Every structure is written in C-alpha cells, then in structure tokens.
C-alpha cells in the first residue's frame, strides 16, 4: 500500500467514525419491533399473492 492508499484509508476511517457518532442515537436506526416485522411480512405476502393473481389471469 502506498502513501495515497494509507491516507485514503485514514480519511475513510475518520469519516465513518464521525457518521457513527452522529447517527448512534437516531431512532430510525433502532431494531424493528415484532409488530413491525409482522406488518412487513404481511405486506410482502400480499404483494406476492397479488403478483401470482395477476400472472394467473
């Protein structure tokens, strides 16, 4: 690795650290609840069934 690659790696690590510290407490990054997961599965299932219905007709 030459000096340019090392400098870029250090800069990238620094930027990732800044992003991590800013977004650490962001509620949008929290884990999904069980209800949210079930809604996602239900919507995905309904879209799949609708697609199968459209193909069958």
C-alpha positions in Angstrom: 0.0 0.0 0.0 1.5 3.3 -0.9 1.1 6.6 0.9 -2.0 7.7 -1.1 -3.9 4.5 -0.1 -2.9 4.9 3.5 -4.1 8.5 3.6 -7.4 7.5 2.0 -7.8 4.7 4.5 -7.2 7.0 7.4 -9.7 9.6 5.9 -12.3 7.0 5.4 -11.9 5.7 8.9 -12.3 9.2 10.2 -15.4 9.9 8.2 -17.0 6.6 9.3 -16.3 7.5 12.9 -18.0 10.9 12.5 -21.0 9.3 10.8 -21.3 6.6 13.5 -21.1 9.2 16.4 -23.8 11.4 14.7 -26.2 8.5 13.9 -25.7 6.4 17.1 -28.8 7.7 18.9 -31.0 8.2 15.8 -34.4 6.4 16.4 -34.6 5.4 12.7 -31.6 3.1 13.3 -33.2 1.1 16.1 -34.3 -2.5 15.7 -37.7 -3.3 14.4 -40.4 -4.4 16.8 -42.2 -7.7 16.4 -45.3 -5.9 15.2 -43.3 -4.0 12.5 -41.8 -7.3 11.4 -45.2 -8.9 11.1 -46.6 -6.0 9.1 -43.6 -6.3 6.7 -44.2 -10.0 6.3 -47.9 -9.4 5.8 -47.4 -6.7 3.1 -44.7 -8.8 1.3 -47.1 -11.8 1.3 -50.0 -9.8 0.0 -47.8 -8.3 -2.8 -46.7 -11.8 -3.7 -50.2 -13.1 -3.8 -51.3 -10.1 -5.9 -48.5 -10.8 -8.3 -49.4 -14.5 -8.6 -53.0 -13.5 -9.2 -52.0 -11.1 -12.0 -49.9 -13.7 -13.6 -52.7 -16.3 -13.4 -55.2 -14.0 -15.1 
